Amino acid sequence: MKINLNSKFLSEWKYYEVARYVSSLERVIREKNKIIELKDIEEYSKKNNNIGIYTSVFAYNSTDLEKTTRLRAALF
C-alpha cells in the first residue's frame, strides 16, 4: 500500500502488536486484535510479570485493524 503523503512521518506509526510467553502452554501467544501504543508496552510487560514480552516488526498508524497501514523497515 502506498503511504499517504499527508501521514508520512514516522511518529504516525506508534502502535505495535504484542505477544507474551505463557509458561503453562510453553509457547508464545500473540494477543489477537490487540495493538498498543509503544508507551504502553512497559505497563503490558509489568501486567505479565516482565517475562517474555514481544513486539511485532510492524508498526501501525492506528489501532483499527481494518483501516490501519503497516510499516516495516526494509531488510537486506
N, C-alpha and C positions, 0 to 999 in steps of 0.2 A: 504494500500500500504506500502510495506517495505521501510524504509528510506535508501537511498543510503549512504553507509558508508563514501563516499567522501564529503558528504554535511550534516553531522550530527550535525554541530554546530548551536546553536540557533540563531546566528547572521544572518544566511541564511534566516530565516523566519521573514522578516521585513515589509511585506505588509499586509494590512488589508482591508476587505470590510467595507464600511461605509454606514450609513443611517442617515436621518435627519427628524426632525419633521416638517411637513408642516401644518401651522396653518389654511390655507384655507380649507384643507381637514380633519383637526383634526385627523391626524394619522401620523405614522412614515413610511417613504418611503425609501426602500433600493435603493441605487444607483446601477442600473443594470450594470453589466460588468465594474464596477469601483473598482479597487483595488489600494490603495495608500500607499505610504511608511509612516511608523509611524511618521517620522519627518515632514510630510506634513499635518498631522491632524490638527494642530493649524491653519494653513492657511485656510484649508477647513472649520474649525469652524468659523473663522472670516468672511469668504465669506458668511456664512449662519447665520450671526448675533449672533454667540455663543449660539444659543438656540437649545437644543435637538439634539446634535450630538452623534451618537452611533458607536461603532466598533464591529465587529464580534468577537466571541470567537475563531475563527480560525485565524491562521497566515499562510501566504503563502510565498513560496520562489521565486515567480515570478509573474509578472503581466499578464502573458499569461494564461488565464483561461483554455485553452485546455491542457496545459502541466504542470501546477503547482502541487505541493504537498501541501496538507493542514496539519497543525499541530495543535493539541489541547491538552490541559492538561487533564490528566485523573482525573475524579471527582469521589469520593467515598462517 
